[in-house]
Amino acid sequence: MRRAAEAYPLDRRVVITALGIAQILAWGTSFYFPAVFAGPIVGETGWSLGFVVGGTSIGLLIAGLISPQVGRIIDVYGGRPVLFASSLFYAAGLALVGFAHALPVYLLAWVLIGFGMGTGLYDAVFAALGRMYGSEARGPITNLTLFGGFAGTICWPLSAFMIEHVGWRGACFVYAALHLCMMLPLQVSVVRTPPKAELKTKEQSVSDATSRIDNEPLIFMLLAVVLSIAAGIGSIVVVHLMIFLQARGLDFTAAVNLGTIFGPAQVGARVVERVFGNRYHPIWTMIAACTLMALGLVLLSAALPVLLL
């Protein structure tokens, strides 16, 4: 503990708060971006809604493809250069979205945003925290997810406000400036790289504690299938949530206001998991999550008058 304190003079609460603010903006300007921006973009450009929303798929694909290399870079150099690059990619991608007057340029912008997602969303930041704190990273990682849960709650109404006053292109430029002028220095200032000797000691202890799991390939394949299906359905719902709500008869403002409840609901679930999760097997969390998502989709598609549920 003493060596960790010497290596990281900043209070962990400061580190997590800074990275948490960055996560809110990172998720809000990538994964949650089309929920509010897709309508205005389609309305001005006449591009297909499928292509406009499909930019998110391009971003996720790029993020997945580069993730192994990002992990290796963090392992060797720590998280600082990766998070530095993330802010640059986000700024460049969002600025290019704002300048895009042709669909190929818009989709190219999502390639840049995808590089930002791969270097700046949870996977990269979790790895950076693991690189910094080793076996003590679980707490900081959990606390960071509580910040990220508010991305839609904060960025959806903020995006709607900016689109109304400066247009969707102006909103993209504002977000690009925030990434470049606020998020970049904020992240770089709090992320540190541990001494190599300390890292090797931690890696050795983890390696020594690792044991072989029976039927590991089968378990991995099943887990990958379940997580992929759940993540795919969740992504569709989040990206199209504003469209779903408006199809139920809500106007745009009411849909945005109702959508802001999405964030607190996520955070509430994570708080429950953190408080009670060590008392039961993780499979029950997965069963509860799939059941609640299915129930929510049924209620959304039914003629239920109380959409808050």
CORQUIZI-V365299 format. One line per field, one symbol per residue. ss: DSSP state (@ for helix, = for strand, . for the rest). A space follows every 10 residues. Layout:
ss=???
This chain:
ss=.@@@@@@... .@@@@@@@@@ @@@@@@@@.. ..@@@@@@@@ @@@@@...@@ @@@@@@@@@@ @@@@@@@@@@ @@@@@@@..@ @@@@@@@@@@ @@@@@@@@@. ..@@@@@@@@ @@@@@@@@@@ .@@@@@@@@@ @@@@@@@@@@ @@@@@@@@.. @@@@@@@@@@ @@@@@@@@@@ @@@@@@@@@@ @@@@@@@@@@ .....@@@@@ @@@@@@@@@. .....@@@@@ @@@@@@@@@@ @@@@@@@@@@ @@@@@@@... .@@@@@@@@. @@@@@@@@@@ @@@@@@@@@. .@@@@@@@@@ @@@@@@@@@@ @........
